[in-house]
Amino acid sequence: MKLKYFSVAAIFLIVVLTCGCFANAENSADKTAQIKPDPVEEILKTMTLEEKIGQMMIVGVHGKAINTDIRFLLDNYHFGGIIFFDRNMESKSQVKSFVEELQANAHQKLPLFIALDEEGGRVARMKHDLQVMPSQQEIGSTGDVSLARNYASQTARNLREIGVNLNFAPVADIAATDTRSFSGDANIVTDFVLSAAKGYEDEKFFYTLKHFPGIGKSKVDPHKALSNIDDDKATLEATDFLPFKKVIAAKDNSKFMVMVGHLRYTAVDAENPATISPAIITGLLRDEMKFDGVVVTDDLQMGAVDGYNENIGVKAIKAGVDIALVCHEYEIQEKVYSSILDAVKRGEISESRIDESVRRILKMKLNLQN
């Protein structure tokens, strides 16, 4: 009798367990069906090494409409972005048409970053046909933090109207006498930069903090020569680093870039300018400040990094940079591209390292399509 009851109980247990297994299998199938592929990974899988490296460069071009040279650059080097200067800009309608032509020729149908240095004051493009905002120094001197947000929003609207989608501003450097800086006080600069960032966010427009980790103390123009910042790290933490640190902690890192300057900060890296310093880009910016967005260099044709031109792109990528900015000469652009490609092919840079940067770039670009 007991054996009979045991058999019935055993059969009941088997039925329950079997049903449970079917239910779990069905739930697992449902969950699998609900998992959507990551669009970044889907795009990355389709890209060649050459295409990936192209996305890691923003370049300047010559002309006010697409021409044979520009089409050649886009077709053969797959550059991921274009920076405009006054040499490219005649009127709003002309710029808009030029951008449309460029985007129509963008590789893999990924949108190009179309960038401008539109800081306000003396650093502004096409002043005859594009609204010029006050300099950051003028805005900071008012003491009205909301003005930074308002002017950033208006700048974003003006740039979007002509097809630009990335501004290399605001300047987060701390300097009392430079019109490009909000103030000589780190806390004031931080407040105004945070406000400007909010203005760009209001318009869903990409902006850039520059020039990491702060060039306000420089006595030498980096366009002309390399110079040192010799403050100890504790001083730098309380001053130059502060605006960058606060914005990075407060904002969505996929919605803005950080531009690295060309100065040498001896307390962090006594040998290398920031542009090619693993201690500054990977150690300080990535590891300490936890920035996981796109890092772009300042123009690699500046005098401060002249001595590094042959392999500067390779050094910058190895240091942790995502995008190399080369603003003027086609020959230098081609050399930077080729040097990075060759470094990967010979194993000096791994393709997985390239993929890290391209993932950040693709993530940002997909925001352009939303």
C-alpha positions, 0 to 999 in steps of 0.5 A: 500500500505504501509502495502504491502511494509512493508511486503516485507521489513520484508520478505527480512529482515528475509531472510537476517538474516536467511542466516546470521545465516546459514553462522555464523553456518557454520563459527563456524563449520569450526573454530571448525573443525580447533581447534586441541586438545592440545597434553599435555592435551590429554596425561594428561587425560590418566595418573593415579596419580601414573604415574604423580608423577613418571614423577616428579622424575629423579633418579640415577640407579646402573648398566651399562645395564638395570637389574631387579632393574631398570626395577622394578623402571620404571614399578612400579614408572614410573620415568620420567628421569635417571641421569648418573654417571661414575658408569653407563658409560664405553664407548660411545657404552655401554652408547648408548645401555644402553640409548636405553634399558631404552627408550624402557622400558619408561612408556607410551612411553613418552621419559625419560629425560637422564641427565648428569652433563657435565659442563667441567673441573673437573665436567665431566663424562667418561673422558676417552672416552668423550671429556672434555671441559674447565672449565667455569672459563677457558672459562670466563677468556678468555673474549671471550663470543663466546667460551661459545656458541661454547663449549656448542654446542659441548657438546650438540653434544657429549651428543646427540651422546650417547643418553643423552638429558638433561645437568645439565649445565651451572652453573650460579653461581657467584664466582671468585675462583670456577672453575665451575663459569665463573667469580666473576662479575655478568655481565660477568657471565650473558653474558657467560651464555646467550652465552652458552644457545644459544649454546644449543639452536643451537643444540635444546638441553635441558640445565639447569641453576643452582644453583638458586638463586645462590650458589657462595657466599657459604663458605660451600659445600652443599653436606656436610651441610646447610649454609646461604647467608645473603646478603640483597635482593637488593645486591642479585638482582644485583649479584646472581639473575642477570644471572637467571633473564636475561636468563629467560627473554630472552629465551623460558622457555620450552627449559631449566630447572632451578635447585634450590640449597640447600642454605638458603637466609635469606633476602628472606626466613630466615627459609627454604633452597631454595629447599623447600622455597615457597618464593624463588620458587613460589614467586621469581622464578615464580611470580617475574622472571616469569619463567614458565618452569620446576624447578628441585631440586639439589640432595635431598640426599645432606648433606645440606638437610639431616634433611628433607629427610623423607618429603623433596619431599612433601615440595619441591613440595608444594614450587613449584618444578616440578621434584625431583632429587634423585641420589643414593639410591633406598630406598630414591627414593621410600620414596620420591615417596611414600611420595608425593603420600600419600600427594596427597591421604590425600589432603595435595597436590591437584591433580591439583597442580600435574597436573601443574607440569606434564603439564610443563614436558610433554610440554618439553618432546614433544619437544624431539619428534619434 
